Amino acid sequence: MTHLSGRIRLAAAAVIAGALTSGLMPATGASAAPAPTPRAAVTADEPTEDMPDDGFSDEPEGEQDDFAGSTPLAPPESGNPGLLAAPVPGRPGDFQLEAGSSLTGLVDKLDAALPKQGLTELMEQANRDAGWDGGCGSTGIYGPDLAVNHRVCWKSDDATSSEWVPQAISGVSDAQEDEDWGTSNAEPIAVGSYDGQNPGRSNYEAGRENCVQDSASDACNEKGIRVSFFNQATQKYRHVLLVWPYVNSKDHISFDALHAREGKCTTSVTNACKAQNGIHAGGMVWYGNYLYVADTANGMRVFDLRKIMDLNPDNNADVNDPTPDGLVSDVLDKKRVGRQSNVWYGFGYRYVMPQVASLKFTAARTSGDTSGNQCYATARPKASYISLDRTDTDHMVLGEYCNTNNGGSSPGRVGTYPMSVLTAAVEGSAGTKANADAAYGLPTGATFNGEALWHKIQGVTRYEGKWYFHRSNGYDNGRLLQATATSVDGTTQLVGNAKALQSSFGPEDLYLAHGRGDGFAPQLWSLSEHAPSASCSSCKRELYSYNMGEVIGDFAS
């Protein structure tokens, strides 16, 4: 394979390329359709929401740093040489997941109503230019401890958006062991972003009751999550909106943006449906045909990459395209979503991908206060971030973002699941269990600037027996941390390396591109979330990688 600049397996808007010829996904080209029709006039909105309540929590999804204390992290204080103390052992039972109500029937109805697009074609039609390596300009967001190998930067509107905040990253190494995806060396990376303005469906909470009707602003709509697919061969990317399928009050199949709790509404703008917060999507794993997205309070949402719906197959946004169900689709209107007045909308996005399954925690919620991101050593965990470990038997790693400055009894926990049990739950009936096979509490005992080092974790990965964590630090350089599962007093616990390596401003999720399929050196990928602002003029959003061999050496030296 030919690769850009050695190896650009990163993703400026994230990834997931090819589908048809990889052998992993069946071909799903756009459905044939009659000639395009002129754009349809939109009459009064058809009621768009009558969703099943699938037991999702509407607990706030915010997992942000306490910026009041975002001074640079100092070197480890004296008294913490070598390895750090381990906490109370984790309990795998707290991490148990079970499959939620089946969405198969709803997704099948959408499948029949709308044309689809394969990932190979989607990658070939990626329409947004990304910067690469030196083309991304200043390297001021990176610390001195780790040499950045590759950089990818977003198109200017994505780089500065106050609406979309990048959080999660995955890629072709997660998707399949041989990393051979498609025919054009796209080797995609996928990046998930959440709607940071999160105004609620009608923005009542912000006091702008007429926001939805305000033609000057489409940001008044809660759009949930989008995934950006980056094509390494062309250095272009494309956005896909994640959606939730449901049958509306007129008994028609429809979809809405993802919300933390899929409750019931009967109209587009009412007080009853104002408090629909979006999910945070702090982590993401692309594995086989499925995309797993972390849902903090609940567990995970699951999407099928064979079910990407195309609302503009002819690639001409100026006319409404006919759909297989006899209606038309509109990609210019950025304020509507789903089926309304016999027209399909996607908040202006061409591609939408419906949720096909949910995996929900079974453990009871803690009775402790969690309003300040406090965490506890027992009860239901939070799904703040996820990643894949392909070192031996494929496992997903799931962990918590916690802020011990605000109390609680734990700096966070991590658990691991064999991917075989997660796949069985996704493809099984409602109630199918997926049990974690290990769980650990994070290390304790190290401090920086008077607060704990081991908290505010935004990402994790496990590679060849070592654990790596991304610790945020407000509008300043975060830290990459390392830990090892070690026997302590007869139990296996995570024991931390005292060394903390400076990483980027606003560090987030982690993704390990192992390189075994293409012969390149392993790369540890991550991303920075902060756009330039009055609070941080030097902040910048980028995807970036470290040579994993150098990371291991830096921790060992």
WOLINWO-V655139 format. One record per backbone hydrogen bond with DSSP energy under -0.5 kcal/mol. CO is the residue of the C=O (numbers start at 1). NH is the residue of the N-H. Records with the same first field share a line. If there is no record, write none. Layout:
CO=NH / NH
This chain:
3=6
5=7
7=9
8=10
13=191
14=13 / 190 / 230
19=25
20=23
37=320
41=43
52=54
65=67
66=69
67=70
69=71
77=80
82=498
85=444
90=92
91=94
92=95 / 436
93=96
94=381
96=362
97=434
98=360
99=431
103=107
104=108
105=109
106=110
107=111
108=112
109=113
110=114
113=325
115=310
118=122
119=123
120=124
121=125
123=126
128=237
131=153
132=135
133=136
134=137
139=142
141=505
146=148
147=547
150=545
151=133
152=543
153=131
155=158 / 159
156=160
157=161
163=165 / 196 / 197
164=166
165=194
167=509
168=192
170=190
171=174 / 175
172=176
175=288
176=179
179=181
180=182
181=187
186=232
188=172
189=230
190=170
191=228
192=167 / 168
193=226
194=165 / 196
195=198
203=206 / 208
204=207
207=209
208=211
210=213 / 214
211=214
213=215
214=217
218=221
221=223
223=225
224=195
225=242
226=193
227=240
228=191
229=15 / 238
230=189 / 232
231=235 / 236
235=130
236=231
237=127 / 128
238=229
240=227
241=353
242=258
243=355
244=256
246=248 / 254
248=251
252=248
254=246
256=244
261=263
263=51
270=273
271=274
273=201
274=276
275=277
277=260
283=294
285=287 / 292
287=290
289=305
290=287 / 292
291=303
292=285
293=301
294=281 / 296
295=298 / 299
296=383
298=361
299=295
300=359
301=293
302=356 / 357
303=291 / 305
304=307
307=309 / 354
308=117
309=311 / 352
312=315
315=317
316=319
320=37
321=329
323=326
327=323
328=344
329=321
330=346
332=334
333=336 / 348
336=347
338=340 / 345
340=343
342=328
343=340
344=330
345=338
346=349
350=311
351=241
352=309
353=243
354=304
356=103
357=302
358=100
359=300
360=98
364=380
370=373
373=403
375=409 / 410
382=384
385=399
386=284
387=397
388=390
389=395
394=419
395=389
396=417
397=387
398=415
399=384 / 385
400=402
402=456
403=406
404=407
410=375
412=442
413=400
414=440
415=398
416=437 / 438
417=396
418=421 / 422
419=423
420=424
421=425
422=426
423=427
424=428
429=432
432=99
434=97
438=416
439=90
440=414
441=494
444=85
446=453 / 454
447=77
448=451
451=448
453=455
456=472
459=470
461=468
463=466
465=485
466=463
467=483
468=461
469=471 / 481
470=458 / 459 / 472
471=479
474=473 / 476 / 506
476=506
478=503
479=471 / 481
480=501
481=469
482=497
483=467
484=486 / 495
486=488 / 493
488=491
491=488 / 493
493=486 / 495
495=484
496=84
501=480
503=143
504=478 / 507
506=529
511=513 / 525
512=514
513=523
515=519 / 520
522=548
523=513 / 525
524=546
525=511
526=544
527=508
536=533 / 539
540=542
541=154
542=528
543=152
544=526
545=149 / 150
546=524 / 548
547=550 / 551
548=552
549=553
550=554
551=555
552=556
553=557
